[in-house]
């Protein structure tokens, strides 16, 4: 019985991602945030349960990636698609492609799938990450959509920013850049300084901007990882 617990949690991750996608299609970005966060919790719990119960399995690993593509790739991409489609003030030179531009959002799940495939094969990523993790990328996008939903329709500058972030973050998912894990190595502050600082920054951002604060915390996470990598070199 216990061997089915991790896979059940993974399937709850997948179901949460599907529900998030429905909320995205309806333009309910608060619902998207809630259900993607639920998916992230189940994504953490399935691996935790597999380790605690000592029932890791190859099928669990593959199932986890399939669920993550939906929850952290497709669902956020639909939210970005709806946000881009809501813009009614495209720059003049982009107006001929106005109907096509929102579909660029689906670059996100394409690179998420590539990232997950690389992660499954890369034995270096046991205690840290190489490239931006898909849950972190998803958290940025759902927070971004939540924060900009009322600004987007009448702001053409948003188009440039969004397309730029799609390109940069997608490339970061497959980049050879070390990024620290948010898992605590042990109890106490020593050895967990970066994680503690990021948690503190996230609390401040959430207090200031509600769910939109997650976008700032993910950008902070990326900056901290890049700086740490440069200092290490």
C-alpha positions as CSV (number, residue, x, y, z in Angstrom):
1,X,0.0,0.0,0.0
2,X,2.7,2.5,1.0
3,X,4.4,2.2,-2.4
4,X,1.4,3.9,-4.0
5,X,1.4,6.9,-1.7
6,X,4.2,8.9,-3.6
7,X,2.5,8.2,-7.0
8,X,-0.9,9.3,-5.6
9,X,0.7,12.6,-4.5
10,X,2.2,13.0,-7.9
11,X,-1.2,12.5,-9.5
12,X,-2.6,15.1,-7.2
13,X,0.1,17.4,-8.5
14,X,-1.2,16.7,-12.1
15,X,-4.8,17.2,-11.2
16,X,-4.0,20.5,-9.5
17,X,-2.2,21.6,-12.7
18,X,-5.2,20.7,-14.8
19,X,-7.5,22.8,-12.5
20,X,-5.0,25.7,-12.7
21,X,-5.2,25.5,-16.5
22,X,-9.0,25.8,-16.3
23,X,-8.7,28.8,-14.1
24,X,-6.2,30.3,-16.5
25,X,-8.6,29.9,-19.5
26,X,-11.2,31.7,-17.4
27,X,-8.8,34.6,-16.7
28,X,-9.0,33.8,-12.9
29,X,-5.3,34.4,-12.1
30,X,-5.9,34.1,-8.3
31,X,-7.2,30.6,-8.9
32,X,-4.1,29.8,-11.1
33,X,-1.8,30.9,-8.3
34,X,-3.7,28.8,-5.7
35,X,-3.7,25.6,-7.7
36,X,-0.1,25.9,-9.0
37,X,1.0,26.4,-5.4
38,X,-1.0,23.3,-4.5
39,X,0.7,21.4,-7.3
40,X,4.1,22.6,-6.0
41,X,3.2,21.3,-2.5
42,X,2.2,17.9,-3.9
43,X,5.4,17.9,-6.0
44,X,7.5,18.4,-2.8
45,X,5.5,15.8,-0.8
46,X,5.8,13.0,-3.4
47,X,9.6,13.0,-3.4
48,X,9.6,13.5,0.4
49,X,7.2,10.5,0.9
50,X,9.2,8.3,-1.5
51,X,12.4,9.0,0.6
52,X,10.7,8.6,4.0
53,X,8.9,5.4,3.0
54,X,11.9,4.1,1.1
55,X,9.8,3.4,-2.0
56,X,11.5,5.3,-4.9
57,X,10.7,3.9,-8.3
58,X,11.6,4.6,-12.0
59,X,7.9,5.0,-12.8
60,X,7.6,7.6,-10.0
61,X,10.4,9.6,-11.5
62,X,8.8,9.6,-15.0
63,X,5.3,10.3,-13.6
64,X,6.7,13.2,-11.7
65,X,8.1,14.8,-14.9
66,X,4.9,14.2,-16.8
67,X,2.9,15.9,-14.0
68,X,5.4,18.8,-13.8
69,X,5.0,19.5,-17.5
70,X,1.3,20.2,-17.0
71,X,1.4,22.0,-13.7
72,X,4.6,24.0,-14.2
73,X,4.7,24.3,-18.0
74,X,1.2,24.2,-19.6
75,X,-0.8,25.8,-16.9
76,X,1.5,28.9,-16.5
77,X,1.7,29.2,-20.3
78,X,-2.1,29.3,-20.6
79,X,-2.1,32.2,-18.1
80,X,0.5,34.1,-20.1
81,X,-1.4,33.4,-23.3
82,X,-4.6,34.8,-21.8
83,X,-2.7,37.8,-20.5
84,X,-1.0,38.5,-23.8
85,X,-4.4,38.2,-25.6
86,X,-6.0,40.7,-23.3
87,X,-3.7,43.5,-24.5
88,X,-5.6,45.9,-26.7
89,X,-2.7,48.3,-27.3
90,X,-0.1,46.5,-29.4
91,X,2.7,48.7,-30.8
92,X,2.0,49.6,-34.4
93,X,4.7,47.5,-36.0
94,X,3.5,44.4,-34.1
95,X,-0.2,44.8,-35.0
96,X,0.0,42.6,-38.1
97,X,1.1,39.7,-35.8
98,X,-1.2,40.6,-33.0
99,X,-3.3,37.4,-33.3
100,X,-0.1,35.2,-33.3
101,X,2.0,36.8,-30.5
102,X,0.0,35.3,-27.6
103,X,1.0,31.8,-28.8
104,X,4.6,32.6,-28.0
105,X,3.6,31.8,-24.4
106,X,3.8,28.1,-25.4
107,X,7.6,28.4,-25.6
108,X,7.3,28.0,-21.8
109,X,6.1,24.4,-21.7
110,X,8.4,23.5,-24.6
111,X,11.5,24.5,-22.7
112,X,10.0,23.1,-19.4
113,X,9.8,19.7,-21.1
114,X,13.4,20.0,-22.3
115,X,14.5,21.1,-18.9
116,X,12.7,18.1,-17.2
117,X,14.2,15.6,-19.7
118,X,17.7,17.0,-19.0
119,X,17.1,16.9,-15.3
120,X,16.1,13.2,-15.4
121,X,19.4,12.4,-17.1
122,X,21.7,14.7,-15.2
123,X,23.3,13.0,-12.2
124,X,24.9,16.3,-11.1
125,X,21.5,17.7,-9.8
126,X,21.1,15.7,-6.6
127,X,21.7,18.5,-4.0
128,X,21.4,21.6,-6.2
129,X,20.2,22.5,-9.7
130,X,21.8,23.3,-13.0
131,X,19.5,25.8,-14.7
132,X,16.3,27.3,-13.4
133,X,13.9,24.7,-11.9
134,X,10.5,24.4,-13.6
135,X,8.5,25.1,-10.4
136,X,10.5,28.3,-9.9
137,X,9.8,29.4,-13.5
138,X,6.1,28.5,-13.1
139,X,5.9,30.5,-9.8
140,X,7.4,33.5,-11.6
141,X,4.8,33.4,-14.4
142,X,1.7,32.9,-12.3
143,X,2.8,35.7,-10.0
144,X,3.6,37.9,-13.0
145,X,0.1,37.3,-14.5
146,X,-1.6,37.9,-11.2
147,X,0.3,41.2,-10.7
148,X,-0.2,42.6,-14.2
149,X,-3.7,41.5,-15.0
150,X,-5.2,45.0,-14.5
151,X,-2.3,46.8,-16.2
152,X,-1.9,44.8,-19.3
153,X,-4.9,45.8,-21.5
154,X,-3.7,49.4,-22.0
155,X,0.0,49.1,-21.7
156,X,2.0,48.3,-24.9
157,X,5.3,48.2,-23.0
158,X,4.1,45.1,-21.2
159,X,4.4,43.2,-24.5
160,X,8.2,43.8,-24.7
161,X,8.7,42.9,-21.1
162,X,6.7,39.7,-21.3
163,X,8.4,38.5,-24.5
164,X,11.8,39.3,-23.1
165,X,11.1,37.3,-19.9
166,X,9.8,34.4,-22.0
167,X,13.0,34.3,-23.9
168,X,15.4,34.8,-20.9
169,X,13.7,32.5,-18.4
170,X,13.2,29.7,-21.0
171,X,16.9,29.8,-21.8
172,X,17.8,29.9,-18.1
173,X,15.9,26.6,-17.6
174,X,18.4,24.8,-19.8
175,X,21.5,27.0,-19.1
176,X,24.6,25.5,-17.4
177,X,24.2,27.9,-14.4
178,X,24.3,26.4,-10.9
179,X,21.3,27.3,-8.8
180,X,21.0,26.5,-5.1
181,X,18.3,24.2,-3.8
182,X,15.7,25.5,-1.4
183,X,15.8,22.3,0.6
184,X,17.4,22.9,4.0
185,X,20.5,20.8,4.5
186,X,20.2,20.6,8.2
187,X,18.4,22.3,11.1
188,X,19.8,25.8,11.9
189,X,21.0,28.8,10.0
190,X,24.6,27.6,9.3
191,X,24.8,26.2,5.8
192,X,21.3,27.5,5.0
193,X,22.1,31.2,4.7
194,X,21.0,31.6,1.1
195,X,17.8,29.8,1.7
196,X,17.0,31.8,4.9
197,X,17.7,35.1,3.1
198,X,15.5,34.1,0.2
199,X,12.7,33.1,2.5
200,X,13.0,36.5,4.3
201,X,12.9,38.4,1.0
202,X,9.9,36.4,-0.1
203,X,8.0,37.3,3.1
204,X,8.7,40.9,2.5
205,X,7.6,40.8,-1.1
206,X,4.4,38.9,-0.3
207,X,3.7,41.5,2.4
208,X,4.1,44.3,0.0
209,X,2.5,42.9,-3.2
210,X,0.5,39.8,-2.2
211,X,0.9,36.9,-4.7
212,X,2.7,39.2,-7.1
213,X,5.6,39.2,-4.7
214,X,6.6,35.7,-5.8
215,X,7.8,37.1,-9.1
216,X,10.2,39.4,-7.2
217,X,11.4,36.5,-5.1
218,X,12.2,34.3,-8.1
219,X,14.2,37.1,-9.7
220,X,16.0,37.5,-6.4
221,X,16.7,33.7,-6.4
222,X,18.1,33.9,-9.9
223,X,20.3,36.9,-9.1
224,X,21.6,35.2,-5.9
225,X,22.4,32.0,-7.8
226,X,24.2,33.8,-10.5
227,X,26.2,35.9,-8.1
228,X,27.1,32.8,-6.0
229,X,28.3,31.0,-9.2
230,X,30.4,34.0,-10.2
231,X,32.0,34.3,-6.8
232,X,32.7,30.5,-6.7
233,X,34.6,30.9,-10.0
